[in-house]
């Protein structure tokens, strides 16, 4: 794994250029341009505040006012968007950049990394909007928010490992792209984003509690909820186990990617 990381580190400048180009291309031709990276989270918070804070008004014991549900939901949907967008885009990244893959000595592993890091940048730009939403609602933040880079690192490792797997396999099995769309939707609902993990029906069901606990994204999303919404230290043991799972996934994902790289040119 260390050799793989050293190999990836060699291409850091190329990766920086690719990510910059991807970010610029996303908003090319728009009036607001890169400012949309801030506007999208702001509009997202506004919509959730209206829908969940004023219309549905869910009654969870952890939320003193129903309007807080909007920021609770946003705390989970922000990292989930990073994860889901990265996985869905990773499925198509090698096919979409077939011309680059056919170039001699082009480091193909840069492409799934570019996808994950680009979406991570959008996540980072959404964090100030999340903090602003908390301040506007009068909900204070604790010092545990400085633990944020740790949670981000765990999510990055896990997402990157899965990204290598998905991008390598989709080149040979194009059906994976369609399967992923539905799988990601199901994964969303079995991750505590629209409801807290402490929700009574979950705690009263051993099966549901175990099922959600086996979901790595449960602990990743929960870590953000603890840092921002609950203002306390996440369950570091669960987060550490998730990191180990992510490292194992990263190792085998990169190994599979490296094994199949010679077949990419023929398939794309």
N, C-alpha and C positions, 0 to 999 in steps of 0.2 A: 504493500500500500504506500509506503514511504517513497518508493521509486516512482510510483504512479503520480503522487503529489508533486514530486520534483519535476517530473516530465511536464505536468500541467503548468507549474510555476514558470517554466521556461517561456511559455507563450503568453505571459501576462500582458505584455504590451499589445500584442495582436488582439487579445481578448478585450482589452480596454477600447481599442479602435472599433471592434465589431459591436460592442455594447453601445458605444456612442452613436454609431451609424444606425443601429436599430432604434434607439430612442428618437433620433432625429427623423427617421423615416415614418415613425408612428404618427407624428403630428404634422408631417409635411403637407402643405396646402390648406391647413386650417388657419383661421383668423387669430385665435388665441395661442396657437402653437404649443410650446412646452408648458404653458400655464395650465393646460388641461390636466396635467398630472396633479395639480392642487384642486382644480375645479371638480373633477370626478368624485373624489372623496367627500367634498363639501356637499355636492348634490346628493350623494348616497346617504349621508347623515341626515339631510333635510327630509328626504323621502321616508327613511325609517322612523324619524321622529314623528312625522305626520301619521304614518300607517300604524306603527306599533305603540306610539306614545299617546295618540289622541283617539284613534278609532278602535283598535282591538283591546288596548289596555290590559295586557296580561298581568295576572296577579301572582308573582313569585315572592316568596318570603324574603329573598335576599335583596329585593329592590324596594327602597323606601317609597319611591314615587314611580308611577307607571312610565313617566317620560324617560326614566333611567334605562328602560328596556332598549331604547334606540341605541344608546352608547354601549350597552352590554352586547347587543347584536353586532354593532360595528366593530367592537373589540375582537370578536371572533371572525367576522367576515373579511376583515382586512388581511390577516395572515392566510385565510382560506383562499382568497382570490390570488394571492401570490402562489400558493401551492397548486391550485386547480389550473390556473392559466399556464404555469410552467409545465405541468404534465401534459395537458392537451396540445400545447405548442411543440413540446419535445417529440410528440408522435409524428409530426409533419416536418420537423426542421431539416432532417437529412434529405428528404425528397424535395423540399422547397429550394434547397441550396445545392442541387445536384451539380451545377456548373462548377462550384467551388471544390466539391469532392473529387471531381475528375482532374483537378490540377495536381501536378506532381508535388509531393512532400507537403501538402496542406494538412495541418493537424485537425482531423475531423472531430476530435473530442471537444474542440473549441465550440462547436455549434450548440450542443445541448447545454453547455455551461453558459453560453451567451444568453440563451432563453431564460434560464433560472436567475441569472444575475440581473438581467433587464427587468424582470418582474419584481425582483427584490428592490430595485431602485424605486419602482412605483410604490412598493410597500413603505419604504423609508419616507418617501414624500407624503404618504398618507398619515404617518404617525403624528406630525404637528397638527393636522386637522383633527385627529382623534383627541389629542391633548386639549386643543381649543374647545372642542365640544364639551369635554369634562368641565373646563373652567367656566364656560357660559352657563352650564346647568348648575354651577355652584358645588360640584362634587370634587373634593380635594384629591390630589395625587400624593402617594407616599414616595419615600426615597427608593423603594424597591423597583421603581421604573428604570433605574440605572442597571438593573439586572437584565434589561432588554437584549443587549448583544449576545448573552448566553443563550436565550431562547431562540434568537435569530440564527445562531450558529447551529443549534440542534436541528432546526427546520431546514437550513441550507444543506446540511449533510444528508439528511433523509431525502429531501426533494431531489438533490443532485444524483444520489444513488439510483432512485427510481427513474429519473430522467434518462440515465444511461441505458437502463434496461429497456424502457419504452421506445426510445429512439432507435436502438439497434434492432429490436424485434419487429418494429413496424415496417422497416424497409423490406422485410421478407413476408410479413403478414399484414397486408394493408387493412384487413378487417378490424385490426386492433383500434384504429382511429374511431370507428363507429361504436365499438364496444365501450371504449373509454368514456364517451359522452354520457352514456347511461350509467356506467359504473361510478363516475365522479358524482353524478346526481344522487345515487344511492349512498355513496360515501359521505356526502354532505349531510344527509339526514341522520346518519349514525355517528355523527360527530357533534358534541355539545356546543352548537353555535346558536340555534334558535331557542335552546333551552339549556339551563345549567346542569352540570353533571350531578349536582345534589338534588335535582328534581325528584320529588317523592316517588312517582311511579318507577323510576330507575332504581332508587335505593331499596324499594320494596320487592324488587325482582332480582334474584341472584343471577339469572340468565342474562338480563339486560345489563346489569352492572359488570359482569364478567366480559360480555361481548364488547361493550364500550371500552373497557379497560385494555382489551387486546388490540384496540385501534390506536396506532402510534399518534395519529393526528388528534386524538382526544387529549393526550397529555401536552402536546405542543400548543393547541388552542387554549387549553386550560391555563397554561403558564402565562399567556398574555392576559387572560381574564384575571388571574391573581395579581399580576403586576399592576394592571391599570384599574380594573373595576373594584376588586376586593382590597387592593393596597397591601398585599402581604407576599411573603416568599412562596413561590410555587412548590409543589411536592418535588423536591430536588431528586429524591430517589427514583421516582417515576421518570423524571426528565433525563436522568443519567442512564437509565435502562433504555429509553428511547434513543439516546445518543449512541449507545452500543449497537442497537438494532440498525440505526442509520449508517454507522461505520461499516457494519457487515454488509449492508445493502450496497453501500458505495463500493466496497472492495469487489464483490461479485458482479455488480453492475458494470464497473469499469473493465473487469476481466472479460465479461461477455462481449462488451463493446469492442475491446481490443482483439478478441478472437474473430469477430465477424467483420472487422474493418476492411479486409481485403475483398469482401464480397459486395461492398456498398456500391462501387463503381458500376458493376454489372447490373445491379438491381434498380438504380435510380435513372 
